[in-house]
């Protein structure tokens, strides 16, 4: 899996360990949701602070 993190449009470099942890955590959480199949291609999460 490829993992990209951007903060305010700036891509943040990730080492291999952090990339694997983030990818595994996010994909595992999303896969547990009803209606999400194993064939997904891309997960996008946006977090905004008001």
TORPA-4810 file (N, C-alpha, C, O; in nm, 3 decimals):
<nodes>
NODE_1_0.085_-0.118_0.000_0.000_0.000_0.000_0.088_0.124_0.000_0.196_0.125_0.059_X
NODE_2_0.042_0.223_-0.066_0.110_0.352_-0.069_0.035_0.448_0.022_-0.088_0.457_0.015_X
NODE_3_0.106_0.521_0.107_0.044_0.613_0.201_0.100_0.752_0.180_0.222_0.770_0.174_X
NODE_4_0.012_0.850_0.168_0.053_0.990_0.152_-0.020_1.073_0.256_-0.141_1.058_0.275_X
NODE_5_0.053_1.161_0.322_-0.007_1.254_0.419_0.027_1.395_0.373_0.143_1.428_0.348_X
NODE_6_-0.076_1.479_0.363_-0.056_1.619_0.330_-0.116_1.705_0.440_-0.227_1.678_0.486_X
NODE_7_-0.045_1.806_0.482_-0.094_1.902_0.580_-0.093_2.039_0.514_0.012_2.089_0.473_X
NODE_8_-0.211_2.099_0.504_-0.227_2.227_0.434_-0.164_2.224_0.296_-0.103_2.321_0.252_X
NODE_9_-0.180_2.111_0.226_-0.133_2.097_0.090_0.013_2.057_0.076_0.060_2.033_-0.036_X
NODE_10_0.085_2.048_0.186_0.227_2.012_0.183_0.241_1.864_0.217_0.198_1.821_0.324_X
NODE_11_0.302_1.787_0.126_0.320_1.644_0.152_0.426_1.624_0.261_0.535_1.681_0.255_X
NODE_12_0.390_1.541_0.359_0.479_1.512_0.471_0.548_1.379_0.443_0.480_1.279_0.421_X
NODE_13_0.681_1.376_0.444_0.751_1.250_0.420_0.730_1.151_0.534_0.734_1.189_0.651_X
NODE_14_0.707_1.026_0.500_0.684_0.921_0.598_0.791_0.814_0.582_0.825_0.777_0.470_X
NODE_15_0.843_0.765_0.694_0.933_0.650_0.682_0.849_0.524_0.665_0.727_0.528_0.680_X
NODE_16_0.911_0.414_0.632_0.840_0.290_0.600_0.754_0.242_0.717_0.642_0.196_0.696_X
NODE_17_0.805_0.253_0.839_0.731_0.207_0.956_0.601_0.286_0.973_0.494_0.227_0.988_X
NODE_18_0.610_0.417_0.970_0.490_0.502_0.989_0.392_0.479_0.874_0.271_0.473_0.897_X
NODE_19_0.443_0.466_0.752_0.357_0.440_0.637_0.278_0.311_0.655_0.157_0.308_0.629_X
NODE_20_0.344_0.205_0.698_0.275_0.076_0.718_0.174_0.083_0.831_0.064_0.029_0.820_X
NODE_21_0.210_0.150_0.941_0.118_0.164_1.054_-0.008_0.240_1.012_-0.119_0.195_1.039_X
NODE_22_0.009_0.354_0.946_-0.106_0.433_0.901_-0.193_0.355_0.803_-0.315_0.353_0.815_X
NODE_23_-0.129_0.293_0.705_-0.205_0.218_0.604_-0.282_0.103_0.668_-0.399_0.083_0.636_X
NODE_24_-0.220_0.030_0.756_-0.286_-0.083_0.821_-0.400_-0.040_0.911_-0.506_-0.103_0.913_X
NODE_25_-0.378_0.068_0.986_-0.481_0.117_1.078_-0.603_0.169_1.002_-0.716_0.133_1.034_X
NODE_26_-0.578_0.253_0.903_-0.690_0.311_0.827_-0.763_0.204_0.747_-0.886_0.199_0.750_X
NODE_27_-0.691_0.118_0.676_-0.759_0.017_0.596_-0.835_-0.081_0.684_-0.944_-0.124_0.648_X
NODE_28_-0.780_-0.117_0.798_-0.850_-0.207_0.889_-0.978_-0.146_0.943_-1.081_-0.213_0.950_X
NODE_29_-0.972_-0.019_0.980_-1.092_0.050_1.031_-1.198_0.061_0.923_-1.316_0.036_0.949_X
NODE_30_-1.158_0.099_0.803_-1.253_0.115_0.693_-1.314_-0.019_0.651_-1.433_-0.026_0.624_X
NODE_31_-1.233_-0.123_0.647_-1.282_-0.256_0.607_-1.388_-0.309_0.704_-1.471_-0.392_0.667_X
NODE_32_-1.386_-0.262_0.828_-1.484_-0.309_0.926_-1.620_-0.240_0.909_-1.717_-0.280_0.972_X
NODE_33_-1.626_-0.138_0.824_-1.752_-0.067_0.802_-1.841_-0.143_0.705_-1.793_-0.205_0.610_X
NODE_34_-1.969_-0.138_0.731_-2.065_-0.204_0.644_-2.064_-0.140_0.506_-2.064_-0.018_0.496_X
NODE_35_-2.063_-0.220_0.402_-2.070_-0.170_0.266_-1.935_-0.152_0.199_-1.930_-0.117_0.081_X
NODE_36_-1.826_-0.175_0.272_-1.693_-0.162_0.213_-1.640_-0.302_0.184_-1.625_-0.383_0.276_X
NODE_37_-1.613_-0.329_0.058_-1.563_-0.461_0.020_-1.412_-0.465_0.018_-1.345_-0.362_0.033_X
NODE_38_-1.359_-0.584_0.000_-1.215_-0.602_-0.002_-1.151_-0.548_-0.130_-1.029_-0.534_-0.136_X
NODE_39_-1.230_-0.516_-0.230_-1.177_-0.472_-0.357_-1.155_-0.321_-0.368_-1.139_-0.269_-0.479_X
NODE_40_-1.153_-0.250_-0.256_-1.136_-0.105_-0.262_-1.002_-0.068_-0.324_-0.905_-0.144_-0.314_X
NODE_41_-0.997_0.048_-0.388_-0.876_0.095_-0.457_-0.809_0.211_-0.384_-0.686_0.220_-0.380_X
NODE_42_-0.889_0.301_-0.327_-0.834_0.422_-0.266_-0.923_0.468_-0.152_-1.046_0.468_-0.165_X
NODE_43_-0.862_0.505_-0.041_-0.934_0.560_0.073_-0.884_0.703_0.092_-0.764_0.728_0.097_X
NODE_44_-0.978_0.796_0.102_-0.941_0.935_0.127_-1.005_0.981_0.257_-1.125_0.961_0.278_X
NODE_45_-0.926_1.041_0.343_-0.977_1.096_0.469_-0.933_1.239_0.477_-0.815_1.271_0.457_X
NODE_46_-1.026_1.327_0.507_-0.995_1.469_0.522_-1.035_1.511_0.662_-1.148_1.487_0.705_X
NODE_47_-0.945_1.574_0.733_-0.973_1.624_0.868_-0.952_1.774_0.865_-0.845_1.822_0.828_X
NODE_48_-1.053_1.848_0.905_-1.043_1.994_0.910_-1.063_2.041_1.053_-1.145_1.988_1.128_X
NODE_49_-0.986_2.139_1.088_-0.998_2.199_1.221_-1.064_2.335_1.204_-1.022_2.415_1.120_X
NODE_50_-1.166_2.361_1.283_-1.237_2.489_1.269_-1.183_2.595_1.360_-1.231_2.708_1.360_X
</nodes>
